[in-house]
């Protein structure tokens, strides 16, 4: 439970939500994360039902192979791997256990400016450190993540309490209340355009909740553990995402120049901005220390997911056989080393603003997440159709998702949100960079799908 709750409390939650406050205002951020949170809750019922019934190594992509087509498993596996790889180098962290090198350099520069220690040096240091850290095995991962999760959960509760103190004026600069929800700030900014950006941002942060299906393959008792983790998702959504969206939007103005935005080179956490405005001038040291510990935890998780996806592909001859090599302790170190190297994409920030990279990576990762979620729900519908054809009552399943119609609606909204999330790029002038970032995941997915289908002639 601690790992499940703590794993989604990532560094991006502490400052990346500021992008949503800037784009849509505090109420727009809250509504957007609530809408996507409802979709994720439906999704997790689908994940829980299938993963409990068929716990396998390789998570939901193996279910794609078994119940739909090996082609879907191949294309979804590689898109999923690319999605996590982009998150690795992005200017923020999303869903459950994501490493963000760019984010760490921003916050390390809070204490040590790049004139004394350049960005590329930090990246090299991270690469070496996390190669060592992530090759220590699954037992080390589980043990450390338990303590990291406990620390992050307690830290979040402390931050929530401090937010309340800041809002009521305990730091000396007066009562805030809902000041930043009224003019000249306003609860909603940029209308439907800003709200669309929040929907993508929310998808990027919620992604990773579906990896409970990975735990199904690792668990000694998946019929007990997976339903328990699935049911806990409601508390994770309410406490972490809804709670952070509401409290950060309460104490931080959407007009702050320190929020993450497309033209920003550096940024501060909404917690830091809010606490400073409330009167706690040195709050940045406290918040950034928590963020850096969350960063190490995320590094411990994202490469685990990346490398195991790549390792599983290699075992099935869907990736180079090099990535199927393991150490004597079963650690797939070639897959881990290769996966870690994706972090160097963050060095693109040396030639463009970190804010623009944030926007592009968010768009790609968010749209890839919607494709993955739609696929998961589609697989569950296939399993139910197979059960019906064989006269098996789904109520006999170890765990049953509520509401067949609800599942259809969840699947529909995943497709719908994928299509409309990048509509702002079509406004004058047409933004081709944002268009590519918003929709490139779709042609990548279909190129992988039809290419594999044509070459191997797999059967549905």
N, C-alpha and C positions, 0 to 999 in steps of 0.2 A: 504493500500500500504506500509506504514511504517513497519507494523508487518510482512507482506510478505517478504519484502526486508531484514529487520533486523534479522528475525528468522533464516536465514541460515548463519549469521555471528556469528559463534560459536568459543569458545576457540581453538578448534582443527585447525581452519583455520589459526590461528596466529602462530602456531608452528608445527602442524602435516604435513603441506605441505613440511616441511624440510625433512621428510622421503622420499617423492617423489624426491626431489632434490638430496638426497644421492643415491637413487636407480637408477634414470634414467637421472640425470643431468637437468639443467634448461629448455632446449628445449624439452627433453623427458617428463618432467612434464607438460609443456604447451600443447604439442600435445595430451597427454593422457587425460587431463581435457577437451580439446576441443572436442575430439572424444566422450567421455562419455556425455559431455554437449549437443552435438547434439542429442544423444539418449534420454536424459532426456527431451529435448524440444519436441521431437516426443511423448514421454510418456505423457507429460502434456497436449498435445492436446487430447489424449485419455481420460485422467482423466477429463478434462474440459467438453468434450462432454457428457459423461455419468453422471457426477455429476450434471450438469446443468439440464439435462433431468429428472433425478431421484435423487433429493437431499434427503438423508436419514442420520439418526444418525448411527454411526458405520462405516462410510467411505466405502472404496471400498470392504471390506470383506462382507458387506451386499449385494452388487451387485453380488458377487460370489454366494451367496445363491439364489438370485432371478433369475439369468440368466444362471447359470451353474448347480450347485449341492450343497446342504447343506454341503456335505463332503468337497468340496473345500473351503467353507467359514470357516469351523472348522479348517482345516489344515493350511490355510493361516493366520487365526487369531492368532493361537498359535505360528507359525513361526515368524510372525511379532512381537508378544509380546516378544519372546525370543531374537529377533534381537535387539530391543530397550533395553532389559535388559542387553545384553552384552555391548552395547554402553554406558550404564549407568556406568559400571565399567571399561571401557576401558581407555587406556592412551591417548585418544583424543576424540574430539566431531565431528559427521558427520551430513549432511543434515540439516534440519529445526528443532531447539529446543532440543539439546541432552545434558544431564547432564554427567559430567565426574569427578568423585571423585578423581581418581588417578592423573589426570591432575592438579587438584587444589592443592593437597599436594605437587607436584613437584614445583609449583610456589610459594606456601606459604613458602617452605623451602628456597627459594631465600632470604627471610628476616629472617625467624626463623628456624634454623637448627633442624633436628630431635633429636639431643642430648638434646635440651631444651624442645621440645614438640614432642613426638613420633607420628609416622604415624597413629597408631591405635586411638590415642586420637583425631586427626583431623577427622578421619572417624566417630567417635562417635558424635563429634560436628556437622558435616555435617548432619548426620542422624536426629538428634533432630531439627536442624534448618530447614531442608527442609520438615520435617513432618509438622511443623507449617506453613511454607511458602506455601506449596502446598495444604493445606486443607482450605484455605480461600475463595475458590469458584471461579467460572468461570469469574465473573465480575472483581474480583481482578486480575485474570490472564490476562484478556484482557487489563485492565488499565495499569498494570505494564509493560506488554510486549510492549505496544505502546511506552512508554518512554524509555525502554531498547532498543528497535529497533531504535529509533531516535538517542540515544546516540551512539550505535554501528555503525550506518551508518556514522554519522559525524566523529567518531573516525577513521573509515576506510579511509575516504577521507583525513583526516589529515595525516595518516600513508602513504598514496600514495604520498602526497605532500612531506613528509620528505624523502621518498625513492628517489624521483627525486633530491632533494637537496643533498642527500648522493652520488648519482650516478655522479653528476657533480662536486663533490669535495667541497661542501660548508662547510663541517665540518673540513677541514684542511689537510686531508690525500691524497689529489690528486683526479684527475678525474678517474672514474671507467669505464664508458661506458659499453662495452660488454667484459670487461676483463675476466670475469668468464665464458664466452662462448668460450674461445679460449684456446689452450694448455698453461699450463699443465692440465687445468681443463676440457675443452671440453664441448660442448653443450649437448652431449648424453653420458651417462655412462651405462655400463653393458649390452649394446645391447638390444636384445629382452627380456631378463630376467628382466632387470630393468623396461622396458616398461610394462611388464605384471603386475608387482607389482603396478605400477601407475594406471592401469585400475581398480584394486581392491580398491586401496586407493580412487580413484575418485568416485566409486560407494558408498563407505562408507560415503563420504562427501556430495554427492548429495542426498542421501536418506533423506526423510523428505519433499522434494518438493511435493510429492504426497498427503500430508495431507491437501491440499486445499479441498479435498473431505470431510474432517472432517468439515471444515468451511461451506460446503454446507448444512450440517444438522443443523448447529447452526445459519446460516445467516437468516435475515428477508427477504432478497430479493436475493436468490441464482442465479436467472437468470441474475441478473445484476452483482453481486459480484464475482461469480465463473469465468465467462469469463474474467473479469477485472484482477483477480489474475493470471489466466492462461496466459494471454497475457504478463503479467509483468515478466514471468519467463525468457524471453530472456535477459532482462536487469539485472536480478539477476545473470544469468550465466556469462554475459560479465563483469559486474562490479566487482562482488565478486570473482568468481573462476578464470576466465581468467585473470582479473586484478591482483589478488594476486599471481597467478602462475607466471605471467610475471615479476612483480616488485620484488618479493622475489628472484626469480632466477637471477635477474639482479644484486642485491647487495650482495648476499650470495654465497660463493664458495661451490661447492658440496663436496669438500675435508675437510670441517670444521669438527673437532672432536666434536663440540657441537651440531651437528644435531642429530635428532632422528634416531637411528639405532638399529638393533636387539640386540647388546651387550651393549647398553647404559643404565645406571641406572638413569641418569638425562639428561635433554636436554634443549636447549634454542630455542627461536623463531628465525627463519631466519631474522625477522626484527631486533631483538636484536643483532644477530651476524653481520648483515650488517651495522647497525648504529655504532656499536662499532669499527668495522674495518675501517669505514669511519672517525672515530675521536670522536664520541659522546660516551664517556666512561660510562656514567651513564644512558644510554638509557634503560637498563633492568628494572629499577624502573617504568619508564613511560609505557613501553609495558606490563609489568606484571600487572600493575594496571588496564589497559584496559581488559586484559585477565580475571582477577578475576571478574570484573563486567559482562563480557560476560558469565562467568561460572554460576553466579547467575541467569541470564536470561535463560540459557539453562536448569538449574534445574527446573525453573518455567514451562518449556515446555515439557520436555521429560516424566516426571511422569504424566503429564496431558494426553499425548497420551497413555502411558502404562496403566494407571488406567482406562481410558475410554474404551480401548480395552478389558481389563479384565472384567470390569463392564458389557459391552455389551455381552460378552460370558456367564457371570453368569445369565443374564436376560433370555438368550435362553437355559439355563440348559446345557451349554457346558463348564462350569467351576463351582467350588463349590459355592453353594448359598450364602455363607458368603460374597463373593465379590459383591453381589447385594445389600447389605445393604448400606443405605445412611443416612446422617445426616438430620436434619430438613430443611436444606438449599439445600439439594440434592447433597451434596458432598460425593462421594463413598470412605469414609475414610479407610475401611479395604483394598480395592484395592490399595489405595495410599500408605499405610504403607507397604504392602507386596512388592509393586513395588520398593519403596525406598530401601528395604533391599538388592536388587540385587547389589547395589553399593559396598557392602562389598566384592564382588568378586575381587575388586581391591587390596585387601590385599594379594593376591597371589604374588604381587610384593615383599613381604618380603622374599620369598623363591626363586624367580627367577628375572631376570632383567626386568625392565619396558619395555625395547625395545622388548624383546621376546614376552611379553604379548601384546604389541602394534601390533606386526605382527600377532599373533594368533587371536586377537579380530577383527582386520581389515579384515582378511581372512573370518572369519565366517560372520561378518556383511555385508561385500561386496557381498558375494555370496548369502546370504539371500535376499539382496536388488535386485539382478538380478532376482531371482525367483519371488519376489513380483511384479517387473515391468513387467515381462513377463505375469504374471497372469492378471494384470490390462489391458494390451493391448489385451489379449485373450478375456476378458470379453467384451471389446468394440466391438471386431469383432463379438461376439455372439449377441450383441444388434443390430448391423447393419444387421446381417443375419436374425434376427427376424423381423426387420422392412421391409426388402426386401420380406420376405415370406408373410407379411400382406399388401404388396403394399403401404408402407409408404415411402414417399420420405425423405431421410435423410436431405435434404436441408430445410425441415420444422422444424428441431430440433432447439431449442433456441440457441445452439452453435454447430457448425460443425467443426470437425478436418479436416485440408486440406490433400488431397491425400490418397486414399485407399492403393495404392501400398507402399507409404511411411510408413504406419502403419505396414504392413506386414514386411518390412525391419527392422523396429524398434524392432518388436517382435523377429525376427530371430537373430538380433545382441545381444539381451539380453540372449538368449539361448547359442549362440556361445561364448560370453564373459564369461558366467558362466563355460562352459566346459574347456576353454583354460587358465583361469586366474591362475590356480595352476599347470601348466605344469612343472614348474621348480623343483617340488618336486620329479619328476621321474628321475632327473639326479643323477649320481653316486657321493657320496653315497645317497641312498634313504632316504629322511627325513620324517619319519612317523608322527612326530608331526605336521609338516606343512601340510602333506597330510590330516590328520584328520581335522585340522582347515579349510583347503581350501574346503573340500567336505562334511563335516559332515551335513551341512544344507540340502543337497539333501536327504539322507536316513531318516533324521528327518521328513522332509516334507512328504515323501512317507509313512513312518510308521504311521504318523498321518492320512494321507489320507485313506490308505487301512484299517487301524484299525477301523476308524469310519465307513467306508463304509461297512465293514464286520459285525460290531456290530448292526448298525441301518438299514442296507439295504436301503439306500437312493436311489432316482431315479435321473438320469441325466436329 
